[in-house]
């Protein structure tokens, strides 16, 4: 069983930045990823709030970050999820997807979040057949087609703008009376002629047999229902913390929304078990996640060296 100083679980901006800073402190590390590199950031159509880059896709940014880590000699172990974690004495035993185990002095949980589901009739059944949670991934398949984007926050609006550039018609559907995005996006929405905004509207059902054929919606003010024919539905209705591993460790506290609690040292209520990024429930921004990852790595170094108790 390989022994390391720090096991990093997750390869979004928090996990990768933590890896870079841990290596600067000469810690031995491994970075585990259950899926592909990048987390939620990699799914972002555009990144416009990261210093040093005027505009680039989230995927491009995460490729640059992971390339930086690789340059330092660490390969992210994609599709090698941590299946189980247990604290044995003062160390952590990790059971991995590939059947092997690792023993770490400290662990950083940087698993981030996943897209919430509305659990509508047809949503699960038609996933991958017109239902999607990533416009950057599946948007190209909807070129020239009619699509709906569910959710009027920043994620929903930016992806609606992206999809409306190539779709024949796009509908932005928001449950509340007003959009919840930053004001900078409002004039851009008005300029997009083939983008129709439906506020105070509830999606009741995703329609279709073999593939998406439409959605049934209800006007929340009048109660009137109608069907919109379309071929793609993209959901952006919030995020849920990926906290399964934290729940395996007795004593790791989670708040009422499922986010992992940390102290000023980025440590959870389990000694040696740190958390950073979206999983902590703080500001869900790439730059914030990267900053938390850097701080967590430095605090983990102090713990390994006996400076932090």
URQUI-V502846 format. One record per residue. BURIAL is + if it has 24 or more other ideal C-beta (glycine too) atoms within 12 Angstrom, else -. Layout:
BEGIN
BURIAL  BURIAL
END
This chain:
BEGIN
-  -  -  +  +  +  +  +  +  +  +  +  +  +  +  +  +  +  +  +  +  +  +  -  +  -  +  +  +  +  +  +  +  +  +  +  +  +  +  +  +  +  +  +  +  +  +  +  +  +  -  -  -  -  -  -  +  +  +  -  +  +  -  +  +  +  -  +  +  -  -  -  -  +  -  +  +  -  -  +  +  +  -  -  +  +  +  -  -  -  +  +  +  +  +  +  -  -  -  -  +  +  +  +  +  +  +  +  +  +  +  +  +  +  +  +  -  +  -  +  -  +  +  -  -  +  +  -  -  +  +  +  +  +  +  +  +  +  +  -  +  +  -  -  +  +  +  +  +  +  +  +  +  +  +  +  +  +  +  +  +  +  +  +  +  +  +  -  +  +  +  +  +  +  +  -  -  -  +  -  +  -  -  -  +  -  -  +  +  -  -  +  -  -  +  +  +  +  +  -  +  +  +  +  +  +  +  +  -  -  +  +  +  +  +  +  +  -  -  -  -  -  -  -  -  -  -  +  -  +  +  +  +  +  +  +  +  +  +  +  +  +  +  +  +  +  -  +  +  -  -  +  +  +  -  -  -  +  +  +  +  +  -  -  +  +  +  +  -  +  +  +  +  +  +  +  +  +  +  +  +  +  -  +  +  +  +  +  +  +  +  +  +  +  +  +  +  +  +  +  +  +  +  +  -  -  -  -  -
END
